[in-house]
Each structure stands twice: as C-alpha cells, then as structure tokens.
Amino acid sequence: NRTPNVTGNGAIHCKTFHAKLRDDAIEYMDQTINEWLDRHPEYEVKFVTSASGELQGKNKEPALFVTVWV
C-alpha cells in the first residue's frame, strides 16, 4: 500500500528475478524485467543488485539473481 517514491530517494519495494546461467534464460529475464517495469510506470528504479548461486531442485543448477529496488 506504499505510494511509490519518484524523488530519486529511498526505495520502498523490491522485486527479485532469477534465471539459469544460459543465454536464452538471461534474455528471457531481461524481457521479464522490462515488461514488469513497463507495467509499473509509477516505479522509479533506485538500485539493482545481482548475485550468482545455485538453484536446488532435482539437480543443482547455476543461476543469476537480480533484485530491482524501486
């Protein structure tokens, strides 16, 4: 319920995206992030973090995690 901050100061929301470390998966993540931002024009990106690690399921797979702070 927090109103987005468009002053350039202070993030109030974050959204984390993840993808396997493959070209097609990273391209899909880029597309997903851009579409998410397009659906939320009231958001101003304040900060972005990224990390790599492993997704664990049946198999361990290398993955990229990107958090967008708005």
ZAKOLDREN-426111 format. One record per residue (C-alpha): x, y negated, z; residue number from 1. Coordinates in nm, 3 decimals. Example, Ala and Ser with C-alpha at 12.3 -4.5 7.8 and 13.67 -1.06 7.14 Angstrom:
BEGIN
<<1.230, 0.450, 0.780>, 1>;
<<1.367, 0.106, 0.714>, 2>;
This chain:
BEGIN
<<0.000, 0.000, 0.000>, 1>;
<<0.303, -0.228, -0.001>, 2>;
<<0.298, -0.501, -0.264>, 3>;
<<0.600, -0.489, -0.497>, 4>;
<<0.873, -0.744, -0.434>, 5>;
<<0.961, -0.936, -0.752>, 6>;
<<1.201, -1.179, -0.588>, 7>;
<<1.511, -0.973, -0.658>, 8>;
<<1.546, -0.892, -0.287>, 9>;
<<1.459, -0.583, -0.094>, 10>;
<<1.336, -0.251, -0.230>, 11>;
<<1.003, -0.124, -0.098>, 12>;
<<0.957, 0.202, -0.290>, 13>;
<<1.180, 0.467, -0.439>, 14>;
<<1.128, 0.746, -0.691>, 15>;
<<1.369, 1.035, -0.741>, 16>;
<<1.410, 1.214, -1.071>, 17>;
<<1.613, 1.528, -1.135>, 18>;
<<1.736, 1.721, -1.435>, 19>;
<<1.960, 2.012, -1.513>, 20>;
<<2.303, 1.917, -1.640>, 21>;
<<2.224, 1.971, -2.007>, 22>;
<<2.198, 1.707, -2.279>, 23>;
<<1.832, 1.777, -2.359>, 24>;
<<1.731, 1.774, -1.992>, 25>;
<<1.910, 1.444, -1.927>, 26>;
<<1.748, 1.288, -2.236>, 27>;
<<1.411, 1.404, -2.103>, 28>;
<<1.488, 1.250, -1.763>, 29>;
<<1.577, 0.919, -1.933>, 30>;
<<1.247, 0.928, -2.119>, 31>;
<<1.058, 1.008, -1.798>, 32>;
<<1.222, 0.722, -1.607>, 33>;
<<1.147, 0.475, -1.887>, 34>;
<<0.783, 0.588, -1.908>, 35>;
<<0.747, 0.560, -1.531>, 36>;
<<0.882, 0.204, -1.539>, 37>;
<<0.654, 0.119, -1.834>, 38>;
<<0.352, 0.241, -1.632>, 39>;
<<0.458, 0.016, -1.342>, 40>;
<<0.540, -0.326, -1.493>, 41>;
<<0.496, -0.481, -1.148>, 42>;
<<0.811, -0.299, -1.030>, 43>;
<<1.148, -0.467, -1.044>, 44>;
<<1.442, -0.224, -1.022>, 45>;
<<1.660, -0.324, -0.728>, 46>;
<<1.908, -0.038, -0.706>, 47>;
<<1.979, 0.303, -0.858>, 48>;
<<2.172, 0.591, -0.705>, 49>;
<<2.281, 0.917, -0.861>, 50>;
<<2.425, 1.239, -0.728>, 51>;
<<2.503, 1.580, -0.867>, 52>;
<<2.437, 1.903, -0.690>, 53>;
<<2.265, 2.237, -0.729>, 54>;
<<1.900, 2.326, -0.765>, 55>;
<<1.834, 2.654, -0.593>, 56>;
<<1.567, 2.890, -0.711>, 57>;
<<1.622, 3.237, -0.853>, 58>;
<<1.954, 3.103, -0.975>, 59>;
<<2.172, 2.811, -0.871>, 60>;
<<2.194, 2.550, -1.145>, 61>;
<<2.394, 2.227, -1.159>, 62>;
<<2.165, 1.925, -1.155>, 63>;
<<2.164, 1.547, -1.165>, 64>;
<<1.951, 1.348, -0.920>, 65>;
<<1.866, 0.982, -0.985>, 66>;
<<1.682, 0.764, -0.735>, 67>;
<<1.535, 0.437, -0.859>, 68>;
<<1.464, 0.181, -0.586>, 69>;
<<1.201, -0.079, -0.673>, 70>;
